[in-house]
Amino acid sequence: MADSTPSIPTPAPASSAPVASAPAVAPSAAPDRGHRKERVGEVISNKMAKTIIVRVERRFPHPKFKKVVTGYKKLYAHDEKSEAKVGDRVRIEETRPLSKLKRWRLAAVVERSVSAAPATA
C-alpha cells in the first residue's frame, strides 16, 4: 500500500546567478504629469494677458440623422510666454483650474498662421 506520510518539499539549490530586478528608470527632465487630455485647435483671440482662446473642432455623426456634423468649443488656455497668435494651430493640455474659466495650458504651437505681409507700394 502507499505510504500516507506527507512528503516535505526540499528547497531548490541556490544558484550563483544574480536575481534580475526591474530596469532602473532614468530620471527624466520633466516630472511625469500623468495622462492628460490634449486638444488641437485654432487661436481665435489673444487679447488677454497670458491667456488665449482656442476653438476646438469636433466631428461626429448626428444621433438621429447620421450626417456628420461639426461641433465647436471655445477653451481658455494659459499662454505663459504669449507666443501664440491669432490663427495659429496649437496643442493644449488639460491642467488644474487656473482661473474662473481657464482649465487648459498651451503645450505647443503646431503651425503658425500665414500672416498677410503689408503690401509695398
Secondary structure, 3 states (H helix, E strand, C coil): CCCCCCCCCCCCCCCCCCCCCCCCCCCCCCCCCCCCCEEEEEEEECCCCCEEEEEEEEEEECCCCCCEEEEEEEEEEECCCCCCCCCCEEEEEECCCCCCCCCEEEEEEEECCCCCCCCCC
